[in-house]
């Protein structure tokens, strides 16, 4: 079997310093990607310049919002796998190797990993374990399968193309990773691999305004997708029971 080629997609907006660190980490991978695609989402700083200096391909998405930027990057990707990092993700040197190994099983459509908040050196692991544990646990109930975490994940390109039309890339107030997990649906296989680890910034959790925005987007993502298929329908599919038409 031929080795899987991997495109790494990084949506970014005014993230030059963090992106520099992320791209430095990608250059130290034990398995080199086919390409790195940085989606410049209307940056006013040196984000695009940093990306090009590191040899990344820059895709411009003028519509502001992570769902728009992520989808533009996935559409542009050329690899068999589309791996996703955030600009502030810090992957270890074997991150891409582990992602690829997890996806050698052709029955898997996507894989997602875990992380630790590097800005919280003493409590980073505990806080991240609680945060991600709650996220994965609650989302599993909502989805009928594992969720995806945009800071460290990968989806098979063929699977992305299969569900592309079901992805909501026109609403900046959705969590794009959770929305993609909904689009993949309970009939496809999403794997949680705890050996795929990245460092990640805690900036999205700092302050009440940030927390309110994350919860607001989470509830909106659930509401939008449950209109298509509510959790009991998704779980019926998961358990092999009769389900309403239209479930992914």
C-alpha positions as CSV (number, residue, x, y, z in Angstrom):
1,X,0.0,0.0,0.0
2,X,1.3,3.5,-0.9
3,X,2.0,5.8,2.0
4,X,-0.7,8.4,2.6
5,X,0.1,11.9,1.6
6,X,-0.9,14.6,4.1
7,X,-1.9,18.2,3.7
8,X,-1.7,20.2,6.9
9,X,-4.3,23.0,7.0
10,X,-3.9,26.0,9.4
11,X,-6.6,28.7,9.4
12,X,-5.1,32.0,10.7
13,X,-6.0,35.6,11.3
14,X,-3.5,38.0,12.8
15,X,-1.6,35.1,14.2
16,X,1.9,35.8,13.0
17,X,3.9,35.0,16.2
18,X,1.9,31.9,17.1
19,X,2.0,30.7,13.4
20,X,5.8,31.1,13.4
21,X,6.1,28.7,16.3
22,X,3.6,26.2,14.8
23,X,5.4,26.2,11.4
24,X,8.8,25.8,13.2
25,X,7.4,22.7,14.9
26,X,6.1,21.3,11.6
27,X,9.5,21.6,10.1
28,X,10.8,19.3,12.8
29,X,8.4,16.5,12.0
30,X,9.7,12.9,11.6
31,X,7.3,12.6,8.7
32,X,7.1,15.5,6.3
33,X,3.8,16.6,4.9
34,X,3.0,16.8,1.3
35,X,2.2,20.5,1.8
36,X,1.2,23.0,4.5
37,X,-1.7,25.2,3.6
38,X,-2.2,28.4,5.6
39,X,-5.5,30.1,5.1
40,X,-5.1,33.8,5.6
41,X,-8.5,35.0,6.9
42,X,-8.1,38.7,6.4
43,X,-5.0,39.2,8.5
44,X,-3.6,42.7,9.0
45,X,-0.3,41.5,10.4
46,X,2.5,39.4,8.9
47,X,0.6,36.1,8.9
48,X,0.9,35.5,5.2
49,X,4.5,36.6,5.1
50,X,5.4,34.2,7.9
51,X,3.6,31.4,6.1
52,X,5.4,32.0,2.8
53,X,8.8,32.3,4.5
54,X,8.3,28.8,5.8
55,X,7.3,27.4,2.4
56,X,3.6,27.1,3.1
57,X,1.0,27.6,0.4
58,X,-1.2,30.6,1.3
59,X,-4.9,30.5,0.5
60,X,-6.9,33.7,1.0
61,X,-10.4,33.6,2.4
62,X,-11.8,37.1,2.7
63,X,-15.0,36.0,4.6
64,X,-14.1,36.4,8.3
65,X,-14.7,33.3,10.4
66,X,-13.0,30.0,11.2
67,X,-15.7,27.9,9.4
68,X,-15.1,29.8,6.2
69,X,-11.3,29.6,6.5
70,X,-11.2,26.0,7.5
71,X,-13.4,24.9,4.6
72,X,-11.3,27.0,2.1
73,X,-8.2,25.2,3.3
74,X,-9.8,21.7,3.1
75,X,-11.0,22.5,-0.4
76,X,-7.5,23.5,-1.5
77,X,-5.8,20.5,0.1
78,X,-4.2,18.0,-2.3
79,X,-3.2,15.2,0.1
80,X,-5.0,11.9,0.8
81,X,-5.4,13.2,4.4
82,X,-6.2,16.7,5.5
83,X,-4.6,17.3,8.9
84,X,-5.7,20.3,10.8
85,X,-3.9,22.5,13.4
86,X,-4.7,25.9,14.8
87,X,-2.1,28.6,14.4
88,X,-1.3,28.4,18.1
89,X,-1.0,24.6,18.1
90,X,2.5,23.2,19.0
91,X,2.7,19.6,17.6
92,X,5.5,17.3,18.9
93,X,8.0,16.0,16.3
94,X,6.0,12.7,15.8
95,X,2.6,14.4,15.5
96,X,2.2,13.8,11.8
97,X,3.6,10.3,12.0
98,X,1.0,9.4,14.6
99,X,-1.8,11.0,12.7
100,X,-0.9,9.0,9.6
101,X,-0.5,5.8,11.5
102,X,-4.0,6.2,13.0
103,X,-5.4,6.7,9.5
104,X,-3.8,3.7,7.8
105,X,-7.0,1.8,8.6
106,X,-9.1,2.6,5.5
107,X,-12.3,2.2,7.4
108,X,-11.5,5.4,9.4
109,X,-12.8,8.7,8.1
110,X,-11.2,11.0,10.7
111,X,-9.1,11.0,13.8
112,X,-8.7,13.5,16.6
113,X,-6.2,14.0,19.4
114,X,-5.7,15.6,22.7
115,X,-3.5,18.4,24.1
116,X,-2.1,20.4,27.0
117,X,-2.3,24.1,27.6
118,X,1.3,25.2,27.4
119,X,0.5,28.6,29.0
120,X,-0.5,26.9,32.2
121,X,2.7,24.9,33.0
122,X,1.7,23.6,36.4
123,X,-2.0,23.0,35.8
124,X,-2.0,22.7,32.0
125,X,-2.4,19.0,31.9
126,X,-5.2,18.9,34.5
127,X,-7.1,21.8,33.0
128,X,-6.8,20.4,29.5
129,X,-7.9,16.9,30.6
130,X,-11.0,18.3,32.3
131,X,-11.8,20.6,29.4
132,X,-11.3,18.1,26.7
133,X,-12.8,15.3,28.7
134,X,-16.0,17.3,29.1
135,X,-15.9,18.3,25.4
136,X,-15.5,14.8,24.1
137,X,-17.9,13.3,26.6
138,X,-20.8,15.7,26.1
139,X,-20.3,15.8,22.3
140,X,-20.3,12.1,22.1
141,X,-23.8,12.1,23.5
142,X,-24.9,14.8,21.1
143,X,-23.3,13.2,18.0
144,X,-23.6,9.5,18.6
145,X,-19.8,9.3,17.9
146,X,-16.6,11.1,18.7
147,X,-16.3,14.8,18.1
148,X,-13.4,16.5,16.3
149,X,-11.0,19.0,17.9
150,X,-9.7,21.5,15.5
151,X,-6.4,22.0,17.3
152,X,-5.3,18.5,16.4
153,X,-7.3,16.4,13.9
154,X,-7.3,14.9,10.4
155,X,-10.0,13.8,8.0
156,X,-9.7,11.7,4.9
157,X,-9.9,13.9,1.8
158,X,-12.5,11.6,0.2
159,X,-14.6,11.8,3.4
160,X,-14.4,15.6,3.3
161,X,-15.6,15.7,-0.3
162,X,-18.4,13.3,0.5
163,X,-19.9,15.5,3.2
164,X,-18.8,18.9,1.8
165,X,-22.3,20.0,1.0
166,X,-23.5,19.3,4.5
167,X,-20.9,21.6,6.2
168,X,-22.0,25.1,7.2
169,X,-19.2,27.3,5.9
170,X,-21.4,30.4,5.9
171,X,-21.9,30.9,9.6
172,X,-19.0,32.4,11.6
173,X,-20.8,31.7,14.9
174,X,-20.4,27.9,14.6
175,X,-17.6,25.7,15.9
176,X,-16.3,24.4,12.6
177,X,-14.7,21.2,14.0
178,X,-17.9,20.2,15.8
179,X,-19.9,21.1,12.7
180,X,-17.7,18.8,10.5
181,X,-18.2,16.0,13.0
182,X,-21.9,16.4,12.7
183,X,-21.6,16.3,8.9
184,X,-19.6,13.1,9.0
185,X,-22.4,11.5,10.9
186,X,-22.8,8.2,12.9
187,X,-22.4,6.0,9.8
188,X,-18.7,7.1,9.4
189,X,-15.9,6.3,11.7
190,X,-14.3,9.1,13.8
191,X,-11.5,7.9,16.1
192,X,-10.2,9.5,19.2
193,X,-6.4,8.7,19.6
194,X,-5.0,10.0,22.9
195,X,-1.4,9.4,21.7
196,X,-1.8,12.3,19.2
197,X,-0.9,15.2,21.4
198,X,-0.3,18.9,20.8
199,X,0.4,21.9,23.0
200,X,-2.3,24.6,22.6
201,X,-2.9,28.1,23.9
202,X,-5.4,28.7,26.6
203,X,-6.2,32.2,25.1
204,X,-9.7,31.0,23.9
205,X,-10.7,30.2,27.5
206,X,-9.4,33.4,29.2
207,X,-12.0,35.8,30.3
208,X,-15.8,35.6,30.7
209,X,-16.4,37.1,27.2
210,X,-14.4,34.3,25.6
211,X,-16.1,31.6,27.6
212,X,-19.6,33.0,26.8
213,X,-18.7,33.2,23.1
214,X,-17.5,29.5,23.1
215,X,-20.6,28.3,24.8
216,X,-22.9,30.4,22.5
217,X,-21.2,28.9,19.5
218,X,-21.4,25.4,20.9
219,X,-25.2,25.7,21.5
220,X,-25.7,27.3,18.0
221,X,-23.7,24.4,16.4
222,X,-25.9,21.9,18.2
223,X,-29.1,23.7,17.3
224,X,-28.2,24.1,13.6
225,X,-27.3,20.4,13.2
226,X,-30.0,19.0,15.4
227,X,-32.5,20.5,13.0
228,X,-31.1,18.1,10.4
229,X,-30.9,15.1,12.7
230,X,-31.6,15.2,16.4
231,X,-29.5,13.1,18.8
232,X,-32.1,10.3,19.2
233,X,-32.1,9.8,15.4
234,X,-28.3,9.8,15.3
235,X,-28.1,7.3,18.1
236,X,-30.6,5.1,16.3
237,X,-28.3,5.0,13.3
238,X,-25.3,4.3,15.6
239,X,-27.2,1.4,17.2
240,X,-28.5,0.0,13.9
241,X,-32.1,0.9,14.7
242,X,-34.6,2.4,12.2
243,X,-33.9,6.1,11.7
244,X,-35.5,9.0,9.9
245,X,-34.3,9.8,6.4
246,X,-31.6,12.4,6.0
247,X,-29.3,11.3,8.7
248,X,-25.7,11.4,7.5
